């Protein structure tokens, strides 16, 4: 099982990146890790209402004029490194 999955979502107010962790106990640690990105405006831990998803997700809101596709790629790369380096001990 993969440690996370991310996807770009469109909401009425903004595009967001949703991150679903396979281990939801890591939500706060991963949130803290992602807060170092200067392109991120804020991150919320939200309950998930979609089918076939975890109970929670991290919803990432970007600052204005940030390319969401490039940012998703950056976040994904950072999270792969994060989980490969076992920084979540």
Secondary structure, DSSP 4 states (H G I P E B T S, - for coil): --SEEEEEEE-SS-EEEEEEESSGGGHHHHHHHHTT-TTEEEEEEEE--STTS-SEEEEEEEPTT--HHHHHHHHHHHHHHHHHTTTT-
